[in-house]
C-alpha cells in the first residue's frame, strides 16, 4: 500500500518568507507526527496529532511554527518568516497509535521535505 | 545532557565483523525502546523494538537494561548492506508515541 508522502521534496526560500509543508499519512493511521533533522541537532520532535485530541505542540521551536491536521488526515506544517536556522529536513510520520502492546507503536516516516532558507 | 546518548562513531569495520552499539537514556520513566536505521539522505526505518528480555532478529540482537538505562544493539557477521546510521530511540511515558532520538551512530562496513 501507499506509504507516507510529503511535498514538496525540496524547497528553497528566502529569509523572511513563509513556507507550507504537506504530509499525507498512511490511510487509517490516526496518529501523525512532525520531526525535523538538521546538522548538529539530529532528529527532533516537533508536534503530534492523535485523533480529535488537542495536539502536543511541545516540540515547536518558536511561535513562527504551526501545524494543522484537517479531517484527521492531511497535515500542513507552516513556518512563518523563515530564518536560516530553519534549514533542515522536515519529516512526517504516521502510526496506528496502538500503545497497548509491549512492542510499542510503529511509526512510518515519509521521505521528508528538504528546506533551505537563503 | 541529551535525553538519549549514543556512541558518536563512525564505526568502520570489515565484512563479517561483529559490531556493538551502545545507548543510554536519561528518563527512567521511558516506556518503549527502538533501534531505527537511516540510510544516507533517506527517512528512518524501524529496525527492531527492544525488550528487557532481549530480542533477536537474524544477525541483530537488541538488549535493554532498565536499571542501568542502557540499550544495546549487536550486529553479527556484518554485511556491506548494513552500512547506515543507527538511531537509538525512546518514547517518554504517557506522551503518546512521541519519539526521542539519539544522535545516531554511523556504521561503514568495508569489503
Interface residues (C-beta under 8 A of the other chain):
Chain A: X31 X33 X35 X42 X43 X44 X45 X48 X50 X56 X59 X91 X93 X95 X97 X99 X102 X103 X104 X105 X106 X107 X109 X110 X111 X112
Chain B: X31 X32 X33 X34 X42 X43 X44 X45 X46 X49 X51 X87 X91 X95 X96 X97 X98 X99 X100 X101 X102 X103 X104
